[in-house]
Amino acid sequence: MEVRTRDGHRLTATLHRTSDRNARDCTVILNSAMGVERRFYDPFAAYLAERGFEALTYDYRGIGGSNGTLLRDPEVRMADWGTRDFASMIDFARQQLRTSNVAVVGHSAGGQIIGLADNNAHINAVLLVAAGSGYWKLWSGFARARMALYMYVLLPALVDLLGYVPRAVLGTDIPGAVVSEWTRWCRTEDYLLGGEGDARRPGFQRVRAPLLALSFSDDFYAPPAAVDWLADQYSAANVTRRHIVPRDIGARRVDHFAFFRPDAKETLWHYAATWLAAQIP
C-alpha cells in the first residue's frame, strides 16, 4: 500500500491487520533505523497483530520502496523523515484507520525522529529500541575513533563521490543529502538539536506518553550514554530505562538488530507487547 505525505510524496507501507476478537483500538507505527527497510520489521509487526494491535511499517522517503528518484535529490533531508513522513503516518492512523490510540516503536534513528513530528502529542505510548544520540563523543576508546572516521571521513567522502551511500555500507541505498545532514548532527554535541535546539526541543517535550527506552550491553551503535541523552530529551514523558545484558534473557547476543529477529519472540517481543498493552486503555 501507499501513504501520501503532507507534501505529496508517496511512501510504501504495510499494514498488518489483527484478527484478534479482543483487538485493541491501537495502531503501532514502526519507525525504522538508518539504512533499514520496513520489511525487516514485518515479522515483529505480524507478532503485534497476533497480540491484538494493528501494526504499520513503512519506508522513509528515499529508502527502499519509497526511494523513487530521491537518491541524489539535494532537497531530501533526514529531518523530513520526522516532520513529514512520520507525522503523515500519525495522520494516516488517526484519520484513515480511525484508531483512537497511536503507539510507536522507534528503532535507533526511528526513535530520534519522534520528537520532530508536530502531531506527536497524539502518541499514547513510545517504545525506544536501541535509540540514542549519534554524537560521536558519546562513544569511548576505539569505538569513538571508529565513529569519528565514519562521520568525518568515510560517509562524507562517499556522498561526494557517488551522491549517495550504497547499501553495502549502511544496509540500503541512502540519499546523499540525508547522510550529509545525519553526519552533521553526529558531529554536533546536541545532535539533531544542534543549531535548531530552540525550535526543535519543544517537539520532544510535547510527548507526554509513557516511554520505555531499551539499550543492550553488546550494542556498538547505541551505548548507554547515547540512549540516556535521547531519553532525557523527552522530558515530559513518563520515562522508564532498561539496560539489558543478553545472557540475562537467555540470549547469546542482541546487539543493534536482534531485538527484531524472530528468535526474540518469546523474550523481547513478549516483553514489548506486554508493556505496550499495559499502556493502552
ChimeraX commands (.cxc) that place a marker at each C-alpha (Angstrom):
marker #1 position 0.00,0.00,0.00 radius 0.5
marker #1 position 0.99,3.65,-0.28 radius 0.5
marker #1 position 0.54,6.55,2.11 radius 0.5
marker #1 position 0.70,10.07,0.73 radius 0.5
marker #1 position 2.65,12.53,2.87 radius 0.5
marker #1 position 1.58,16.06,3.62 radius 0.5
marker #1 position 3.92,17.40,0.93 radius 0.5
marker #1 position 2.77,14.93,-1.72 radius 0.5
marker #1 position 5.34,12.13,-1.57 radius 0.5
marker #1 position 4.14,8.53,-1.69 radius 0.5
marker #1 position 5.57,6.20,0.95 radius 0.5
marker #1 position 5.40,2.44,0.60 radius 0.5
marker #1 position 3.86,0.88,3.71 radius 0.5
marker #1 position 2.48,-2.41,5.02 radius 0.5
marker #1 position -0.49,-2.59,7.37 radius 0.5
marker #1 position -0.61,-5.72,9.50 radius 0.5
marker #1 position -4.24,-6.21,10.44 radius 0.5
marker #1 position -5.21,-8.05,13.57 radius 0.5
marker #1 position -7.80,-10.83,13.58 radius 0.5
marker #1 position -7.96,-10.94,17.38 radius 0.5
marker #1 position -11.58,-10.67,18.53 radius 0.5
marker #1 position -10.34,-8.76,21.55 radius 0.5
marker #1 position -8.25,-6.39,19.43 radius 0.5
marker #1 position -7.14,-3.14,20.97 radius 0.5
marker #1 position -8.13,0.15,19.42 radius 0.5
marker #1 position -4.50,0.95,18.76 radius 0.5
marker #1 position -2.17,1.26,15.77 radius 0.5
marker #1 position 1.52,0.70,16.39 radius 0.5
marker #1 position 3.74,2.60,13.95 radius 0.5
marker #1 position 7.22,1.14,13.48 radius 0.5
marker #1 position 9.90,3.73,12.74 radius 0.5
marker #1 position 12.94,2.17,11.07 radius 0.5
marker #1 position 16.62,2.60,11.86 radius 0.5
marker #1 position 19.00,4.33,9.47 radius 0.5
marker #1 position 19.57,2.10,6.45 radius 0.5
marker #1 position 16.90,-0.48,7.37 radius 0.5
marker #1 position 13.91,-1.15,5.14 radius 0.5
marker #1 position 10.43,-1.81,6.51 radius 0.5
marker #1 position 10.45,-5.50,5.54 radius 0.5
marker #1 position 12.99,-6.16,8.32 radius 0.5
marker #1 position 10.28,-5.25,10.85 radius 0.5
marker #1 position 7.45,-7.22,9.26 radius 0.5
marker #1 position 7.83,-10.34,11.47 radius 0.5
marker #1 position 7.66,-8.23,14.64 radius 0.5
marker #1 position 4.71,-6.27,13.23 radius 0.5
marker #1 position 2.92,-9.55,12.43 radius 0.5
marker #1 position 3.51,-10.66,16.02 radius 0.5
marker #1 position 1.96,-7.43,17.32 radius 0.5
marker #1 position -1.05,-8.13,15.10 radius 0.5
marker #1 position -1.35,-11.55,16.74 radius 0.5
marker #1 position -1.41,-9.76,20.09 radius 0.5
marker #1 position -4.34,-7.56,19.08 radius 0.5
marker #1 position -2.65,-4.46,17.64 radius 0.5
marker #1 position -2.79,-3.01,14.15 radius 0.5
marker #1 position 0.85,-2.54,13.11 radius 0.5
marker #1 position 2.15,-0.24,10.39 radius 0.5
marker #1 position 5.59,-0.47,8.81 radius 0.5
marker #1 position 6.81,1.95,6.15 radius 0.5
marker #1 position 9.88,3.14,4.25 radius 0.5
marker #1 position 11.01,6.73,4.69 radius 0.5
marker #1 position 11.33,8.87,1.58 radius 0.5
marker #1 position 14.47,7.93,-0.33 radius 0.5
marker #1 position 14.62,4.46,1.26 radius 0.5
marker #1 position 13.55,1.03,-0.01 radius 0.5
marker #1 position 10.13,1.06,-1.64 radius 0.5
marker #1 position 9.88,4.84,-1.14 radius 0.5
marker #1 position 13.12,5.58,-2.98 radius 0.5
marker #1 position 11.69,6.77,-6.27 radius 0.5
marker #1 position 14.00,9.36,-7.82 radius 0.5
marker #1 position 15.23,10.76,-4.50 radius 0.5
marker #1 position 18.59,9.01,-4.19 radius 0.5
marker #1 position 20.55,12.01,-5.47 radius 0.5
marker #1 position 17.92,14.65,-4.72 radius 0.5
marker #1 position 19.68,17.52,-2.86 radius 0.5
marker #1 position 16.41,18.61,-1.25 radius 0.5
marker #1 position 15.55,15.47,0.74 radius 0.5
marker #1 position 16.60,15.64,4.39 radius 0.5
marker #1 position 16.70,13.25,7.32 radius 0.5
marker #1 position 14.58,15.73,9.27 radius 0.5
marker #1 position 11.85,15.14,6.67 radius 0.5
marker #1 position 11.54,11.59,7.99 radius 0.5
marker #1 position 10.13,13.04,11.21 radius 0.5
marker #1 position 8.49,16.31,10.24 radius 0.5
marker #1 position 6.75,14.90,7.15 radius 0.5
marker #1 position 6.91,11.11,6.87 radius 0.5
marker #1 position 6.31,10.04,10.46 radius 0.5
marker #1 position 3.87,12.90,11.02 radius 0.5
marker #1 position 1.93,11.70,7.96 radius 0.5
marker #1 position 1.82,8.16,9.37 radius 0.5
marker #1 position 0.24,9.52,12.56 radius 0.5
marker #1 position -2.29,11.38,10.41 radius 0.5
marker #1 position -2.99,8.20,8.43 radius 0.5
marker #1 position -3.55,6.11,11.56 radius 0.5
marker #1 position -5.91,8.64,13.12 radius 0.5
marker #1 position -7.79,9.79,10.03 radius 0.5
marker #1 position -7.81,6.82,7.65 radius 0.5
marker #1 position -7.60,3.91,10.08 radius 0.5
marker #1 position -9.68,5.84,12.63 radius 0.5
marker #1 position -7.67,4.49,15.52 radius 0.5
marker #1 position -8.18,6.03,18.92 radius 0.5
marker #1 position -4.70,5.22,20.18 radius 0.5
marker #1 position -1.34,5.52,18.47 radius 0.5
marker #1 position 1.81,3.83,19.76 radius 0.5
marker #1 position 5.24,4.00,18.18 radius 0.5
marker #1 position 8.20,1.64,18.25 radius 0.5
marker #1 position 11.28,3.63,17.28 radius 0.5
marker #1 position 14.40,1.67,16.38 radius 0.5
marker #1 position 17.61,3.71,16.53 radius 0.5
marker #1 position 17.09,6.75,14.25 radius 0.5
marker #1 position 13.39,5.89,14.31 radius 0.5
marker #1 position 13.32,6.90,17.96 radius 0.5
marker #1 position 15.11,10.18,17.30 radius 0.5
marker #1 position 12.63,11.49,14.75 radius 0.5
marker #1 position 9.59,11.09,17.01 radius 0.5
marker #1 position 10.30,14.50,18.51 radius 0.5
marker #1 position 10.20,16.16,15.09 radius 0.5
marker #1 position 6.54,15.42,14.31 radius 0.5
marker #1 position 4.22,18.33,15.05 radius 0.5
marker #1 position 1.37,15.95,15.92 radius 0.5
marker #1 position 3.30,13.72,18.32 radius 0.5
marker #1 position 1.12,14.82,21.24 radius 0.5
marker #1 position -1.37,12.24,19.94 radius 0.5
marker #1 position 1.01,9.37,20.73 radius 0.5
marker #1 position -0.17,7.18,23.62 radius 0.5
marker #1 position 2.94,5.02,24.13 radius 0.5
marker #1 position 6.57,5.06,22.96 radius 0.5
marker #1 position 8.98,2.13,22.89 radius 0.5
marker #1 position 12.55,3.12,22.01 radius 0.5
marker #1 position 14.75,0.22,20.91 radius 0.5
marker #1 position 18.48,0.99,20.81 radius 0.5
marker #1 position 17.65,4.64,20.09 radius 0.5
marker #1 position 20.08,7.32,21.15 radius 0.5
marker #1 position 22.07,10.35,20.11 radius 0.5
marker #1 position 24.57,9.85,17.30 radius 0.5
marker #1 position 27.07,12.37,18.71 radius 0.5
marker #1 position 30.41,10.65,18.25 radius 0.5
marker #1 position 31.93,11.70,21.60 radius 0.5
marker #1 position 29.33,9.67,23.50 radius 0.5
marker #1 position 31.35,6.61,22.44 radius 0.5
marker #1 position 34.70,5.82,24.06 radius 0.5
marker #1 position 38.03,4.31,23.11 radius 0.5
marker #1 position 38.27,2.55,19.77 radius 0.5
marker #1 position 34.51,2.89,19.25 radius 0.5
marker #1 position 34.85,6.69,19.41 radius 0.5
marker #1 position 37.63,6.63,16.83 radius 0.5
marker #1 position 35.51,4.43,14.57 radius 0.5
marker #1 position 32.54,6.79,14.83 radius 0.5
marker #1 position 34.76,9.79,14.05 radius 0.5
marker #1 position 36.15,8.01,10.98 radius 0.5
marker #1 position 32.64,7.36,9.69 radius 0.5
marker #1 position 31.22,10.81,10.38 radius 0.5
marker #1 position 34.18,12.96,9.39 radius 0.5
marker #1 position 35.78,10.93,6.60 radius 0.5
marker #1 position 34.13,7.82,5.13 radius 0.5
marker #1 position 30.50,8.83,4.75 radius 0.5
marker #1 position 31.17,12.41,3.54 radius 0.5
marker #1 position 33.66,11.00,1.00 radius 0.5
marker #1 position 31.08,8.55,-0.35 radius 0.5
marker #1 position 28.49,11.29,-0.70 radius 0.5
marker #1 position 31.00,13.48,-2.57 radius 0.5
marker #1 position 32.00,10.59,-4.83 radius 0.5
marker #1 position 28.65,8.91,-5.56 radius 0.5
marker #1 position 25.98,11.35,-4.49 radius 0.5
marker #1 position 24.56,8.71,-2.13 radius 0.5
marker #1 position 25.69,5.98,0.27 radius 0.5
marker #1 position 25.30,2.44,-1.15 radius 0.5
marker #1 position 23.66,-0.45,0.63 radius 0.5
marker #1 position 27.00,-2.21,1.13 radius 0.5
marker #1 position 27.86,0.44,3.75 radius 0.5
marker #1 position 24.63,1.15,5.66 radius 0.5
marker #1 position 22.29,-1.68,4.67 radius 0.5
marker #1 position 20.37,0.04,1.88 radius 0.5
marker #1 position 20.96,2.88,-0.55 radius 0.5
marker #1 position 20.53,6.22,1.25 radius 0.5
marker #1 position 20.25,9.66,-0.37 radius 0.5
marker #1 position 23.40,11.72,-0.06 radius 0.5
marker #1 position 21.56,14.75,1.32 radius 0.5
marker #1 position 20.11,12.60,4.12 radius 0.5
marker #1 position 23.55,11.26,5.05 radius 0.5
marker #1 position 25.09,14.74,4.92 radius 0.5
marker #1 position 22.55,16.04,7.42 radius 0.5
marker #1 position 22.96,12.99,9.64 radius 0.5
marker #1 position 26.75,13.20,9.76 radius 0.5
marker #1 position 26.49,16.91,10.60 radius 0.5
marker #1 position 24.23,16.02,13.51 radius 0.5
marker #1 position 26.68,13.32,14.61 radius 0.5
marker #1 position 29.48,15.89,14.75 radius 0.5
marker #1 position 27.38,18.22,16.94 radius 0.5
marker #1 position 27.12,17.87,20.71 radius 0.5
marker #1 position 23.36,18.43,20.80 radius 0.5
marker #1 position 22.93,16.14,17.79 radius 0.5
marker #1 position 19.71,16.92,15.88 radius 0.5
marker #1 position 19.02,19.80,18.28 radius 0.5
marker #1 position 22.31,21.50,17.43 radius 0.5
marker #1 position 21.64,24.80,15.70 radius 0.5
marker #1 position 17.88,24.22,15.86 radius 0.5
marker #1 position 17.54,23.45,19.56 radius 0.5
marker #1 position 15.18,26.29,20.43 radius 0.5
marker #1 position 12.88,25.33,17.57 radius 0.5
marker #1 position 13.02,21.54,17.95 radius 0.5
marker #1 position 13.25,20.98,21.70 radius 0.5
marker #1 position 9.55,21.77,22.33 radius 0.5
marker #1 position 8.65,18.98,19.93 radius 0.5
marker #1 position 10.36,16.45,22.17 radius 0.5
marker #1 position 8.76,17.98,25.26 radius 0.5
marker #1 position 5.33,17.66,23.63 radius 0.5
marker #1 position 5.49,13.86,24.01 radius 0.5
marker #1 position 3.76,13.09,27.32 radius 0.5
marker #1 position 3.14,9.39,26.83 radius 0.5
marker #1 position 4.68,6.52,28.80 radius 0.5
marker #1 position 8.10,5.84,27.24 radius 0.5
marker #1 position 10.28,2.75,27.62 radius 0.5
marker #1 position 13.87,3.12,26.41 radius 0.5
marker #1 position 15.83,-0.11,25.91 radius 0.5
marker #1 position 19.57,-0.48,25.43 radius 0.5
marker #1 position 21.74,-3.58,25.14 radius 0.5
marker #1 position 25.18,-4.26,26.56 radius 0.5
marker #1 position 26.55,-5.66,23.27 radius 0.5
marker #1 position 25.23,-2.86,21.03 radius 0.5
marker #1 position 28.01,-0.84,19.38 radius 0.5
marker #1 position 25.62,1.67,17.79 radius 0.5
marker #1 position 23.69,2.73,20.89 radius 0.5
marker #1 position 25.87,2.96,24.02 radius 0.5
marker #1 position 24.00,3.71,27.26 radius 0.5
marker #1 position 25.18,7.34,27.38 radius 0.5
marker #1 position 23.68,7.97,23.94 radius 0.5
marker #1 position 20.40,6.27,24.87 radius 0.5
marker #1 position 20.23,8.25,28.10 radius 0.5
marker #1 position 20.71,11.52,26.22 radius 0.5
marker #1 position 17.81,10.84,23.87 radius 0.5
marker #1 position 15.50,9.66,26.65 radius 0.5
marker #1 position 16.28,12.87,28.55 radius 0.5
marker #1 position 15.06,14.97,25.62 radius 0.5
marker #1 position 11.56,13.51,26.07 radius 0.5
marker #1 position 11.47,15.37,29.36 radius 0.5
marker #1 position 7.68,15.47,29.75 radius 0.5
marker #1 position 7.22,11.75,29.11 radius 0.5
marker #1 position 6.95,9.13,31.83 radius 0.5
marker #1 position 10.31,7.53,31.03 radius 0.5
marker #1 position 11.44,4.05,32.06 radius 0.5
marker #1 position 15.01,2.99,31.21 radius 0.5
marker #1 position 16.11,-0.62,30.96 radius 0.5
marker #1 position 19.61,-1.78,30.04 radius 0.5
marker #1 position 19.64,-5.44,29.03 radius 0.5
marker #1 position 22.51,-7.94,29.15 radius 0.5
marker #1 position 21.81,-10.71,26.60 radius 0.5
marker #1 position 22.64,-13.60,28.94 radius 0.5
marker #1 position 20.07,-12.31,31.44 radius 0.5
marker #1 position 17.31,-13.08,28.92 radius 0.5
marker #1 position 18.89,-16.33,27.71 radius 0.5
marker #1 position 20.24,-14.81,24.50 radius 0.5
marker #1 position 23.72,-15.15,23.04 radius 0.5
marker #1 position 23.56,-11.66,21.57 radius 0.5
marker #1 position 21.15,-8.82,20.88 radius 0.5
marker #1 position 23.42,-6.06,19.52 radius 0.5
marker #1 position 21.66,-3.37,17.46 radius 0.5
marker #1 position 19.28,-5.53,15.44 radius 0.5
marker #1 position 18.42,-8.87,17.06 radius 0.5
marker #1 position 15.51,-7.42,19.05 radius 0.5
marker #1 position 13.52,-7.59,15.80 radius 0.5
marker #1 position 14.56,-11.09,14.74 radius 0.5
marker #1 position 12.13,-13.97,15.36 radius 0.5
marker #1 position 14.50,-15.60,17.86 radius 0.5
marker #1 position 13.40,-12.89,20.30 radius 0.5
marker #1 position 9.72,-13.77,20.08 radius 0.5
marker #1 position 9.44,-15.48,23.48 radius 0.5
marker #1 position 11.56,-12.91,25.31 radius 0.5
marker #1 position 11.88,-9.37,23.95 radius 0.5
marker #1 position 8.81,-9.44,21.70 radius 0.5
marker #1 position 6.65,-10.78,24.51 radius 0.5
marker #1 position 8.03,-8.17,26.89 radius 0.5
marker #1 position 7.46,-5.36,24.41 radius 0.5
marker #1 position 3.90,-6.39,23.53 radius 0.5
marker #1 position 3.00,-6.81,27.20 radius 0.5
marker #1 position 4.37,-3.36,28.01 radius 0.5
marker #1 position 2.52,-1.76,25.10 radius 0.5
marker #1 position -0.73,-3.46,26.11 radius 0.5
marker #1 position -0.37,-2.11,29.64 radius 0.5
marker #1 position -0.17,1.48,28.36 radius 0.5
marker #1 position -3.26,1.40,26.14 radius 0.5
marker #1 position -6.59,1.91,27.97 radius 0.5
marker link #1:1,2 radius 0.2
marker link #1:2,3 radius 0.2
marker link #1:3,4 radius 0.2
marker link #1:4,5 radius 0.2
marker link #1:5,6 radius 0.2
marker link #1:6,7 radius 0.2
marker link #1:7,8 radius 0.2
marker link #1:8,9 radius 0.2
marker link #1:9,10 radius 0.2
marker link #1:10,11 radius 0.2
marker link #1:11,12 radius 0.2
marker link #1:12,13 radius 0.2
marker link #1:13,14 radius 0.2
marker link #1:14,15 radius 0.2
marker link #1:15,16 radius 0.2
marker link #1:16,17 radius 0.2
marker link #1:17,18 radius 0.2
marker link #1:18,19 radius 0.2
marker link #1:19,20 radius 0.2
marker link #1:20,21 radius 0.2
marker link #1:21,22 radius 0.2
marker link #1:22,23 radius 0.2
marker link #1:23,24 radius 0.2
marker link #1:24,25 radius 0.2
marker link #1:25,26 radius 0.2
marker link #1:26,27 radius 0.2
marker link #1:27,28 radius 0.2
marker link #1:28,29 radius 0.2
marker link #1:29,30 radius 0.2
marker link #1:30,31 radius 0.2
marker link #1:31,32 radius 0.2
marker link #1:32,33 radius 0.2
marker link #1:33,34 radius 0.2
marker link #1:34,35 radius 0.2
marker link #1:35,36 radius 0.2
marker link #1:36,37 radius 0.2
marker link #1:37,38 radius 0.2
marker link #1:38,39 radius 0.2
marker link #1:39,40 radius 0.2
marker link #1:40,41 radius 0.2
marker link #1:41,42 radius 0.2
marker link #1:42,43 radius 0.2
marker link #1:43,44 radius 0.2
marker link #1:44,45 radius 0.2
marker link #1:45,46 radius 0.2
marker link #1:46,47 radius 0.2
marker link #1:47,48 radius 0.2
marker link #1:48,49 radius 0.2
marker link #1:49,50 radius 0.2
marker link #1:50,51 radius 0.2
marker link #1:51,52 radius 0.2
marker link #1:52,53 radius 0.2
marker link #1:53,54 radius 0.2
marker link #1:54,55 radius 0.2
marker link #1:55,56 radius 0.2
marker link #1:56,57 radius 0.2
marker link #1:57,58 radius 0.2
marker link #1:58,59 radius 0.2
marker link #1:59,60 radius 0.2
marker link #1:60,61 radius 0.2
marker link #1:61,62 radius 0.2
marker link #1:62,63 radius 0.2
marker link #1:63,64 radius 0.2
marker link #1:64,65 radius 0.2
marker link #1:65,66 radius 0.2
marker link #1:66,67 radius 0.2
marker link #1:67,68 radius 0.2
marker link #1:68,69 radius 0.2
marker link #1:69,70 radius 0.2
marker link #1:70,71 radius 0.2
marker link #1:71,72 radius 0.2
marker link #1:72,73 radius 0.2
marker link #1:73,74 radius 0.2
marker link #1:74,75 radius 0.2
marker link #1:75,76 radius 0.2
marker link #1:76,77 radius 0.2
marker link #1:77,78 radius 0.2
marker link #1:78,79 radius 0.2
marker link #1:79,80 radius 0.2
marker link #1:80,81 radius 0.2
marker link #1:81,82 radius 0.2
marker link #1:82,83 radius 0.2
marker link #1:83,84 radius 0.2
marker link #1:84,85 radius 0.2
marker link #1:85,86 radius 0.2
marker link #1:86,87 radius 0.2
marker link #1:87,88 radius 0.2
marker link #1:88,89 radius 0.2
marker link #1:89,90 radius 0.2
marker link #1:90,91 radius 0.2
marker link #1:91,92 radius 0.2
marker link #1:92,93 radius 0.2
marker link #1:93,94 radius 0.2
marker link #1:94,95 radius 0.2
marker link #1:95,96 radius 0.2
marker link #1:96,97 radius 0.2
marker link #1:97,98 radius 0.2
marker link #1:98,99 radius 0.2
marker link #1:99,100 radius 0.2
marker link #1:100,101 radius 0.2
marker link #1:101,102 radius 0.2
marker link #1:102,103 radius 0.2
marker link #1:103,104 radius 0.2
marker link #1:104,105 radius 0.2
marker link #1:105,106 radius 0.2
marker link #1:106,107 radius 0.2
marker link #1:107,108 radius 0.2
marker link #1:108,109 radius 0.2
marker link #1:109,110 radius 0.2
marker link #1:110,111 radius 0.2
marker link #1:111,112 radius 0.2
marker link #1:112,113 radius 0.2
marker link #1:113,114 radius 0.2
marker link #1:114,115 radius 0.2
marker link #1:115,116 radius 0.2
marker link #1:116,117 radius 0.2
marker link #1:117,118 radius 0.2
marker link #1:118,119 radius 0.2
marker link #1:119,120 radius 0.2
marker link #1:120,121 radius 0.2
marker link #1:121,122 radius 0.2
marker link #1:122,123 radius 0.2
marker link #1:123,124 radius 0.2
marker link #1:124,125 radius 0.2
marker link #1:125,126 radius 0.2
marker link #1:126,127 radius 0.2
marker link #1:127,128 radius 0.2
marker link #1:128,129 radius 0.2
marker link #1:129,130 radius 0.2
marker link #1:130,131 radius 0.2
marker link #1:131,132 radius 0.2
marker link #1:132,133 radius 0.2
marker link #1:133,134 radius 0.2
marker link #1:134,135 radius 0.2
marker link #1:135,136 radius 0.2
marker link #1:136,137 radius 0.2
marker link #1:137,138 radius 0.2
marker link #1:138,139 radius 0.2
marker link #1:139,140 radius 0.2
marker link #1:140,141 radius 0.2
marker link #1:141,142 radius 0.2
marker link #1:142,143 radius 0.2
marker link #1:143,144 radius 0.2
marker link #1:144,145 radius 0.2
marker link #1:145,146 radius 0.2
marker link #1:146,147 radius 0.2
marker link #1:147,148 radius 0.2
marker link #1:148,149 radius 0.2
marker link #1:149,150 radius 0.2
marker link #1:150,151 radius 0.2
marker link #1:151,152 radius 0.2
marker link #1:152,153 radius 0.2
marker link #1:153,154 radius 0.2
marker link #1:154,155 radius 0.2
marker link #1:155,156 radius 0.2
marker link #1:156,157 radius 0.2
marker link #1:157,158 radius 0.2
marker link #1:158,159 radius 0.2
marker link #1:159,160 radius 0.2
marker link #1:160,161 radius 0.2
marker link #1:161,162 radius 0.2
marker link #1:162,163 radius 0.2
marker link #1:163,164 radius 0.2
marker link #1:164,165 radius 0.2
marker link #1:165,166 radius 0.2
marker link #1:166,167 radius 0.2
marker link #1:167,168 radius 0.2
marker link #1:168,169 radius 0.2
marker link #1:169,170 radius 0.2
marker link #1:170,171 radius 0.2
marker link #1:171,172 radius 0.2
marker link #1:172,173 radius 0.2
marker link #1:173,174 radius 0.2
marker link #1:174,175 radius 0.2
marker link #1:175,176 radius 0.2
marker link #1:176,177 radius 0.2
marker link #1:177,178 radius 0.2
marker link #1:178,179 radius 0.2
marker link #1:179,180 radius 0.2
marker link #1:180,181 radius 0.2
marker link #1:181,182 radius 0.2
marker link #1:182,183 radius 0.2
marker link #1:183,184 radius 0.2
marker link #1:184,185 radius 0.2
marker link #1:185,186 radius 0.2
marker link #1:186,187 radius 0.2
marker link #1:187,188 radius 0.2
marker link #1:188,189 radius 0.2
marker link #1:189,190 radius 0.2
marker link #1:190,191 radius 0.2
marker link #1:191,192 radius 0.2
marker link #1:192,193 radius 0.2
marker link #1:193,194 radius 0.2
marker link #1:194,195 radius 0.2
marker link #1:195,196 radius 0.2
marker link #1:196,197 radius 0.2
marker link #1:197,198 radius 0.2
marker link #1:198,199 radius 0.2
marker link #1:199,200 radius 0.2
marker link #1:200,201 radius 0.2
marker link #1:201,202 radius 0.2
marker link #1:202,203 radius 0.2
marker link #1:203,204 radius 0.2
marker link #1:204,205 radius 0.2
marker link #1:205,206 radius 0.2
marker link #1:206,207 radius 0.2
marker link #1:207,208 radius 0.2
marker link #1:208,209 radius 0.2
marker link #1:209,210 radius 0.2
marker link #1:210,211 radius 0.2
marker link #1:211,212 radius 0.2
marker link #1:212,213 radius 0.2
marker link #1:213,214 radius 0.2
marker link #1:214,215 radius 0.2
marker link #1:215,216 radius 0.2
marker link #1:216,217 radius 0.2
marker link #1:217,218 radius 0.2
marker link #1:218,219 radius 0.2
marker link #1:219,220 radius 0.2
marker link #1:220,221 radius 0.2
marker link #1:221,222 radius 0.2
marker link #1:222,223 radius 0.2
marker link #1:223,224 radius 0.2
marker link #1:224,225 radius 0.2
marker link #1:225,226 radius 0.2
marker link #1:226,227 radius 0.2
marker link #1:227,228 radius 0.2
marker link #1:228,229 radius 0.2
marker link #1:229,230 radius 0.2
marker link #1:230,231 radius 0.2
marker link #1:231,232 radius 0.2
marker link #1:232,233 radius 0.2
marker link #1:233,234 radius 0.2
marker link #1:234,235 radius 0.2
marker link #1:235,236 radius 0.2
marker link #1:236,237 radius 0.2
marker link #1:237,238 radius 0.2
marker link #1:238,239 radius 0.2
marker link #1:239,240 radius 0.2
marker link #1:240,241 radius 0.2
marker link #1:241,242 radius 0.2
marker link #1:242,243 radius 0.2
marker link #1:243,244 radius 0.2
marker link #1:244,245 radius 0.2
marker link #1:245,246 radius 0.2
marker link #1:246,247 radius 0.2
marker link #1:247,248 radius 0.2
marker link #1:248,249 radius 0.2
marker link #1:249,250 radius 0.2
marker link #1:250,251 radius 0.2
marker link #1:251,252 radius 0.2
marker link #1:252,253 radius 0.2
marker link #1:253,254 radius 0.2
marker link #1:254,255 radius 0.2
marker link #1:255,256 radius 0.2
marker link #1:256,257 radius 0.2
marker link #1:257,258 radius 0.2
marker link #1:258,259 radius 0.2
marker link #1:259,260 radius 0.2
marker link #1:260,261 radius 0.2
marker link #1:261,262 radius 0.2
marker link #1:262,263 radius 0.2
marker link #1:263,264 radius 0.2
marker link #1:264,265 radius 0.2
marker link #1:265,266 radius 0.2
marker link #1:266,267 radius 0.2
marker link #1:267,268 radius 0.2
marker link #1:268,269 radius 0.2
marker link #1:269,270 radius 0.2
marker link #1:270,271 radius 0.2
marker link #1:271,272 radius 0.2
marker link #1:272,273 radius 0.2
marker link #1:273,274 radius 0.2
marker link #1:274,275 radius 0.2
marker link #1:275,276 radius 0.2
marker link #1:276,277 radius 0.2
marker link #1:277,278 radius 0.2
marker link #1:278,279 radius 0.2
marker link #1:279,280 radius 0.2
marker link #1:280,281 radius 0.2
view
